[in-house]
């Protein structure tokens, strides 16, 4: 068997088929099938392990990079017009978190010097955005058209006014302040008349409502970073007239709202917008990269001669895996050690066989009449004498 394996290693499969050496063909096919099976099993185990590693890396990346809070939120601003400067406030907290902040557990114990207030721990627990998230805040006002609001009470031009905004926590502490001027856009009467003429069929059919309003959109805050200890929860907006103009000259505010938009790059926004598909695609990409890296490292190991063949490396992996599963960590051995021990045992066995089969005629063949040929057959006695001679 050993000689057949040696001949199989020296003879190619094609030559063995042409010469009819079917024992060599059988040996080569069995060795190739065994190598392929062991290599496939090893690759399956490693690729399955790398698939779980890819899942873990993708989940960790999403947890670190993608914010868990809302990417954008919208709240209506309702102004109090009874004061000289209309004021509106909007809270972005959910009703559940607002109920928690109103509960006694969220307040500190009152003392003689300070009344009971919302504790810092309660503020950190009830937040809208994740700590460190950068966001923008925009205020939008719906006011009359310039022709209807350009002249206020007493003939004073109220087409320009000032808007103040503050970001506060639920305790009322100011986190950031900003102010911007707002100006009503003026439209020529001719343009207004042309718009009315083109739209009057829609007005007549009730498909469109006639309005004389315009929207003023003011970016009040840009790139604000969410504080870890004092989170933002509310927006306070105040509208004031410009200097020298009475408050009665301010335009009527039909409606208003505040919007919060979280700053995200294209990758983060895509992951946030398509969570399921992005998770699958990222897992496949990371898994493919890990498998390609493992294959390249395996090629480097084989190239530098750490193992003699891919099959021996695969067998080594399988053997070690079996020993680890069975709890035999202390008895691990390399394939080279096993081969050395196998070679020593074979040499010892051949020596024992030679000593037992010695018939005393000096040739050490163990048989006076027969000897084994190269192919393991039995040669006649006369042929043996001629070969010896």
LINVEN-V729020 format. One record per run of one state. SS is the DSSP state (a for helix, b for strand, c for the rest). FROM is the first residue (numbers start at 1). TO is the last residue. Records with the same first field share a line. If there is no record, write none. Layout:
# LINVEN-V729020
SS->FROM-TO  FROM-TO
This chain:
# LINVEN-V729020
c->1-1  11-12  20-21  66-71  77-79  81-86  92-94  103-103  108-117  119-119  126-133  145-145  150-150  152-152  156-156  158-159  169-173  184-188  206-212  226-233  242-246  250-252  263-265  274-274  304-309  327-328  332-334  357-370  373-377  380-380  389-389
a->2-10  13-19  22-65  95-102  104-106  120-125  146-149  153-155  189-205  247-249  266-273  275-303  310-326  329-331  335-356  381-388
b->72-76  80-80  87-91  107-107  118-118  134-144  151-151  157-157  160-168  174-183  213-225  234-241  253-262  371-372  378-379
